[in-house]
């Protein structure tokens, strides 16, 4: 088996084990598995590309920092997690903007995009409302952070409606996975303490990593993605 396939297998195993360990409070396994997820994915990526995308490299680095911060379980850790994942969201927005083309405005496309934007707007208002009574800058930080989720999912939906090539599909999966992961994180932390939400939050979180790598690897102009 090639080393990149082995690295991918390790990525899958570490992701599943980290997700279960977080939910079940198996701290020893979590501390072992979680820091190895992104390095395993990096080996897979490096084994399949002749040229490393700076956007992908930076995304994986800031997410690695965010994952490391999450291991410390700080009080109000969300304050510390916003910065690295905010940068990660902006990277996805930038990539989605680069993929955007002139939209074909037929009725079905226009209605579909409008429904997506309405849903994203509703979700943004709902999540921000959870924090609105908090003191300080946290509600405003959450609101700004949420706008990056709206932007990335709106743009990737736009691109998908225009042309559903394989790379656009993977970028859409990336943005939806990030959205689901971060919304479930808020629900699990603030409102509903269900183990299944924590597991899904982590699984979607790690799915966004591999789907972004697959976006680049399957892009028809992958050498041009910086």
Secondary structure, DSSP 8 states (H G I E B T S, - for coil): --HHHHHHHHHHHHHHHHHHHHHHT-HHHHHHHHHHHHHHHHHHHHTT-SS--HHHHHHHHHHHHHHHHHHT--TTTHHHHHHHHHHHHHHHHHHHHHH-------HHHHHHHHHHHHHHHHHHHHHHHHHTTS-TTHHHHHHHHHHHHHHHHHHHHHHHHH---HHHHHHHHHHHHHHHHHHHHHIIIII---HHHHHHHHHHHHHHHHHHHHHHHT-TTGGG--
